[in-house]
Amino acid sequence: MSRKKITLNINNKLYEMEIAPNRILADLLREDLGLTGTKKSCEIGVCGSCTVLLDGAAVNSCLILAVDCEGKKITTIEGVSQNEKLDRLQESFVDTGAVQCGFCTPGMILSAKALLTVNPKPTEFEIRKAIAGNLCRCTGYAKIVEAIKSASG
């Protein structure tokens, strides 16, 4: 299979690389770039553990080809904090105890970040709807919703 040369904007850093056209974004992030905050679990777009922001929208990186991301802005959990300071949403997850095993946390935070960008004061229903594509194995949804609500507006 021929390789394709692409440039990706990931966490405001440009990466030039040659990849197979069928390389999924989740694998590129984890295996090629070492951005392991993007988790892989179901690999069919059901669990949300691989959620990243693509031009500000929460997407399942296990369902997206990396070549289709050229010219778009990708944000992983590693790109949420700034200058080694946690984002207020990340701080809220810590403060409310919304981090249990932590496997779902990156995807939850990125889904919440996408929501709060377009709706800074969401209702509980809107929060639950926004994170509906993210599964928590520890059933920590109440604390997660509380964290998002606390970080809002």
C-alpha positions, 0 to 999 in steps of 0.5 A: 500500500502506498503511503501518503505525506500529510501535515497534521495540526495536533495540540497546536503543533504541526507534524509532517509524516508519511502514513498508510492511507488506512491509518486511523487517527487513534493509532497515529496519536497513540503509537506514532506520536506517543499521545497515550491519553487517547485511549482505545477500547471498543474500536467501533465508536461506541465507548468514547475512550478515544474521543478527541476534538476535531475543529472543536467537535468531539469525535471518536478517533477510532473511526477517523482516518488520519489522512482525513484530518489534514487541514483540521485542528486536532486537540487531545487531552494532552493539549487541554492544559496550558503551560503545565496548568490544568484547565478549569474543567480538568481541575473540576474533575479532580476537585469533585472526585470525578476521576475514578479509574481514569480510563474514561476521563480524557474522553469525558473531558474532551466531550465536555470541553466541546459542549462548554465551548458552544454552551457555557451554561448547560443544563444537567440534561444537556451535559448528560446528552453531551457525554452520552457517547462516553462510557464510564466503567466505574459508573461515576456519572453523577460525579462527572456531571457534577464536575462539568456543571461546576466548571460551567459558566 
